[in-house]
């Protein structure tokens, strides 16, 4: 699952932000798998202001990792916001 060069869907009436949020929802659903997953996330919610993007990124990271008594997923996040 990836979102490389994702964008808005003007004909479908979906903004870039909406498309990206839908993709994040799919990623979070994948985190419920008992199979190990590798998540590579680059510039999450890049069309959003910095404060909201950082808060959302933290929440997404916690959601991907929560409930793992024994770590089974590997998550790598890249950002320019630090």
Number of C-alpha atoms within 10 A of each C-alpha: 8 10 12 7 5 12 14 14 12 9 6 7 9 13 13 17 16 15 16 20 14 11 16 17 12 12 18 15 12 16 20 16 11 10 9 13 14 11 18 11 17 14 13 18 20 15 11 12 9 14 10 11 17 17 10 15 18 12 11 17 16 11 15 20 17 12 10 11 7 6 10 15 16 12 13 10 12 11 12 8 10 6
